[in-house]
Amino acid sequence: MTNRKIAGRFYIEDAYKSLASDYTVSIDTIYDVSVTYNGNIMAFYINGEPINDDNYANNVIKPSNVPYVLGGNPGVSGGVAEKFYGKIYSAKIYNKALSVDEVKHNYLIDKAKYGIEE
């Protein structure tokens, strides 16, 4: 998160592919954030709603020595840059790209569980 804007990033085909939002988040507010990648489209959702997407057609997420980081940006020297200093209430990693309906369904479940307000 930079300047209260949330971004998602995947390491695809030996390079980072990023997707940012123009959505400004508020301090002390819970958000449900999802980023999906189906091999063609990286999609970004906030509170179950599509915010942004980009085409990275025919690219594959493949095994690498690059660390997985949630709540930060892997630094060039192996550390973590651009750290998120808030709380992460729930983290889920799937072995498939969720559909728009699945993202919305998960949001509605988490909304009730964590008291997410719109």
C-alpha positions in Angstrom: 0.0 0.0 0.0 1.4 3.3 -1.1 -0.2 6.7 -0.3 -3.2 4.8 1.0 -3.7 3.0 -2.4 -3.7 -0.8 -2.4 -1.8 -2.8 -5.0 -1.5 -6.5 -5.9 1.6 -8.1 -7.4 2.4 -11.5 -8.8 5.8 -12.9 -9.9 4.9 -14.2 -13.4 7.3 -15.3 -16.1 10.4 -14.2 -14.2 9.1 -10.7 -13.5 6.8 -8.9 -11.1 3.4 -7.9 -12.6 1.6 -5.3 -10.6 -2.0 -4.0 -10.5 -2.8 -0.9 -8.5 -6.0 0.7 -7.6 -7.1 4.4 -7.5 -9.2 3.5 -4.5 -8.1 5.5 -1.4 -8.5 3.6 1.8 -9.4 5.1 5.1 -7.4 4.6 8.4 -9.1 2.4 11.0 -11.4 0.8 8.4 -11.6 -2.9 7.5 -11.4 -3.8 3.8 -11.8 -7.1 2.0 -9.1 -7.1 -0.7 -8.8 -9.8 -3.4 -6.4 -10.2 -6.3 -6.9 -13.0 -8.8 -4.9 -14.2 -11.8 -6.2 -16.8 -14.2 -3.3 -17.0 -16.6 -4.6 -14.1 -18.7 -6.2 -11.5 -16.5 -5.1 -10.1 -13.2 -8.1 -8.7 -11.4 -8.3 -6.5 -8.3 -11.4 -6.4 -6.0 -12.2 -4.3 -2.9 -15.2 -5.3 -0.8 -16.3 -7.8 -3.4 -16.4 -5.3 -6.2 -14.1 -5.3 -9.3 -11.8 -2.3 -9.1 -9.3 -2.8 -11.9 -7.9 -5.5 -14.2 -5.1 -5.9 -16.6 -4.2 -8.4 -19.3 -1.1 -10.6 -18.8 -2.1 -13.1 -21.4 -0.4 -16.5 -21.6 1.9 -15.9 -18.6 2.4 -18.6 -16.0 3.1 -18.4 -12.3 5.8 -20.9 -11.9 8.0 -22.1 -9.0 10.9 -19.8 -8.2 13.1 -18.8 -5.3 11.3 -15.5 -5.0 9.7 -15.3 -1.6 5.9 -14.9 -1.2 5.1 -11.7 0.7 1.8 -10.6 2.0 1.6 -7.1 3.3 4.7 -5.8 1.7 6.9 -5.6 -1.4 9.8 -8.0 -1.7 12.9 -5.9 -1.7 15.7 -6.2 -4.2 18.2 -7.4 -1.6 15.9 -10.0 -0.1 14.3 -7.8 2.5 10.8 -6.4 2.5 10.0 -2.9 1.3 6.8 -0.8 1.5 5.5 -2.7 4.5 1.9 -2.6 5.5 1.6 -1.5 9.2 -2.0 -2.4 9.7 -3.7 -5.6 10.7 -4.5 -8.5 8.3 -7.6 -10.2 9.7 -7.7 -13.0 7.2 -5.5 -14.3 4.4 -6.5 -17.0 1.9 -4.5 -18.5 -0.9 -6.3 -20.7 -3.5 -4.9 -23.1 -6.1 -7.2 -21.5 -8.7 -8.4 -18.1 -9.8 -11.7 -17.2 -8.1 -14.6 -16.1 -10.3 -16.3 -12.7 -9.7 -19.1 -14.6 -8.0 -16.7 -16.5 -5.7 -14.9 -13.2 -4.7 -18.3 -11.6 -3.9 -19.4 -14.7 -1.9 -16.2 -14.7 0.1 -16.6 -10.9 0.8 -20.2 -11.4 2.1 -19.0 -14.1 4.5 -16.1 -12.0 5.7 -18.3 -8.9 5.9 -20.5 -10.6 8.5 -17.6 -12.2 10.3 -15.4 -9.1 10.7 -18.0 -6.4 10.6 -16.9 -4.8 7.4 -18.8 -1.6 6.8 -19.3 0.0 3.4 
